Amino acid sequence: MNEEKETLLDRMILEGLAEHFVEKELGTDFLGPHKSVLTEKQAKFESNIEQINIYLENTPKVMNKIFGEYLKRFI
């Protein structure tokens, strides 16, 4: 694998493996600063907020697809 053909997923996996190796071999004192940016609870909350925002953003589009043609028959 060369860097030019690496995907984001490839990079994420490699970074995760590297962090895991450092933690196991050298200890948590050697992990990068990002390890403690968010607590697990905060990360889950942020993820939920993002999912809700995506849902709200896409709901009108989805409803229009589902009901658009149906409603046109009655208007």
C-alpha positions in Angstrom: 0.0 0.0 0.0 1.3 3.4 -0.8 0.2 6.7 0.6 -1.2 8.0 -2.7 -3.7 5.1 -2.9 -4.6 5.1 0.8 -8.3 5.7 1.6 -9.7 7.5 4.6 -10.7 4.1 6.0 -7.2 2.7 5.5 -5.7 5.7 7.4 -8.2 5.3 10.2 -7.4 1.6 10.6 -3.7 2.3 10.6 -4.0 5.1 13.1 -6.1 2.9 15.4 -3.6 0.0 15.1 -0.7 2.4 15.9 -2.5 3.8 19.0 -3.3 0.3 20.2 0.3 -0.7 19.8 1.5 2.3 21.7 -1.0 1.8 24.5 -0.1 -1.9 24.9 3.7 -1.6 24.5 4.4 1.8 26.1 1.4 2.7 28.2 -1.3 5.3 28.1 1.2 8.1 29.0 2.5 7.9 25.4 -0.9 8.1 23.6 -1.6 11.2 21.6 -3.5 14.1 23.1 -6.7 13.3 21.2 -7.3 10.3 23.4 -8.9 12.4 26.1 -10.6 15.2 24.0 -14.0 13.7 24.6 -15.3 11.3 27.2 -17.1 8.2 25.9 -20.4 9.8 27.0 -19.6 13.0 25.2 -18.6 11.2 22.1 -21.9 9.2 22.1 -23.9 12.5 22.7 -22.0 14.2 19.8 -22.7 11.2 17.5 -26.4 11.3 18.5 -26.7 15.0 17.8 -25.1 14.5 14.4 -27.5 11.7 13.5 -30.5 13.8 14.6 -29.3 16.7 12.5 -28.9 14.5 9.4 -32.4 13.0 10.0 -33.9 16.5 10.3 -32.1 17.7 7.2 -33.2 14.8 5.1 -36.8 14.4 6.4 -38.4 16.9 4.0 -36.6 15.3 1.1 -37.7 11.8 2.1 -41.3 12.9 2.8 -41.5 14.6 -0.6 -40.2 11.4 -2.3 -42.7 9.2 -0.4 -45.8 11.5 -0.6 -45.0 13.9 -3.4 -46.6 11.9 -6.2 -49.5 10.7 -4.0 -50.4 14.2 -2.9 -50.3 15.6 -6.5 -53.3 13.4 -7.3 -55.4 15.4 -4.8 -54.2 18.9 -5.4 
